[in-house]
């Protein structure tokens, strides 16, 4: 029993340290005190990547496709329809449909269209903060999983 508790504590410690490093580096790349973008969806992605590493939603296809697809849908919705309340709803629902159809379901990315509409995002937001933030977390997760005893991320590349 004690060995299992020790293993759980060790695993949780590795996850917590990795999540700290990953989130800190990602925020360093994307944050700007004067920018309207603090991509809060990266927090949810950090939980998937460092605590639910083997989940389908944590794999690269879902992580990258969900974030970039959701952000793109939000940008397009704002650019075409403006920022009326119904546009926020439409952007989230269209993002959900996009993720289901493309098999890129990553729940934290469901927040991205809200950020994009709210902040009247331009297509450059796909690069920064979304692209830089997600790719940074992705790369830190790969490296961290190689350091972690018994870790191997991703479980499935595509």
N, C-alpha and C positions, 0 to 999 in steps of 0.2 A: 504494500500500500504506500509506504513512504517513497519508494522508487518512482511510482506513478506520479505522486505529488511533486517530487523533485523534477521529473521530466516536464510536467505541466508548467511549473514555475520557470524552468529553463526555456521552454518554448515561448512562453509569454514574454519573458525578458528579451529574448532575441527579436520577437515581433515588435515589442515596444521600442527597443533601441533602433531597429530598422525603420520603423514608422517615423520616429523622431528625425533621423537623418534624412530620409526621403522627403518628408514634408518640409523640413527646413531648407533643403536645397531647392526644391520645386518653388517654394515661395520666394526664395532669394532670386530665382530666375524671372518670375512673373510679377512680383509685387513692386509697386511704386506708390509711395504715400499719397501721391496726387492722382493716381489712376482710380477710375470708378470700379475697376475689376480686381476683386479679391475672389478668385475662383473657388468658392466654398465647396463646390462639388469635388475638388481634389481631396478634401477631408474624407468624404465617403469612399473615394477610390483607395485612399490609404488604408482604410479598414479592410477592404476587399483584398488588396495586394499583400498586406502583412499579416492579417489574421485569418483570412479565408482564401489563402493562396491557391488552393486546388479547385475552388468554385469555378464553374463555367464563366460566370460574370467577371472573374478576375483575369481571364486569359487575354492575350494581346488583341485578338479579333474584337472581343467585346469592349475592352478598355479603350482602344484607339478608335474603333469604329463608332462606338456609342458616344464618346466625347465629341469627336469631330463631326459626326453626323448630327447630333443634337444641337451643337453650336451652329452648324450650317443651316439647319431648319429654322432656328430662332432668328438668325440674321436675315434669311430670305423672307420669313414672315413679317419681320419689322420693315424691311425694305419695300415689300409689296403692299402691306396693309396698314402700317403705322404702329402705334402702341396703345390702341384701345384695349380695354380689359378682355374682350373676346379673342384678341390676337394672342394674348398670353395663353389662354386655354387651348386655342387651335395649335399653337406652337408645341405645347407639351404633348397633346394628343397625336399630332403628326410625328413628333419625335418617337413616341411609343410605337406607333405603327412602323416607322422606319426601322427601329431596333428589332422588332419582331420579324419583319419581312427579311431583313438582312442578317438575322441571327447575331446581332451585336448588342444584346441586352446587357446593359451595365447601369443598374438603378441610379447611382449618383449622377450619371450624365443626364438624367431626366431634368435636372435643375438648370442645365446649360441654356436651353432655349429661353427660360425666364430671365437669366442674366443678360442674354443677348438682346432681347426685346427691351428690357428695362433700361439698359445702358445705350440703346440706339447704336449697337455695334456695327462696325464696318467689317469687311471680309478679312482685314488684317488681324482681327481677333482670333481667327482660326490658327494663326501662327503664334501670337502672343496675346492673351495668356494661355489659350487652350493647348495648342501644340506643344509649346515649350514646357508647360506644366505637366502634361500627361506623359510626354516622352521622358522627361526628367524622372518622374516617379517610376516609370517603366524600367529605365536603365538602372536606377538605384536598386529596384527590386531584384533585377537579374543579378547584379553584383552581390547584393546582400545574401541572396539565396545560395550563392556559391560559397560564401563564408560560413553560413549557418550549417551546423552539423545536420546532415540528412535532408537539407533543403534543396529543392530543384524547381525553379520557376523559369519559364512557364511549364506547365504540365502538358499543354497542347498549344502549339504555335498558331495554328489557324483553324 
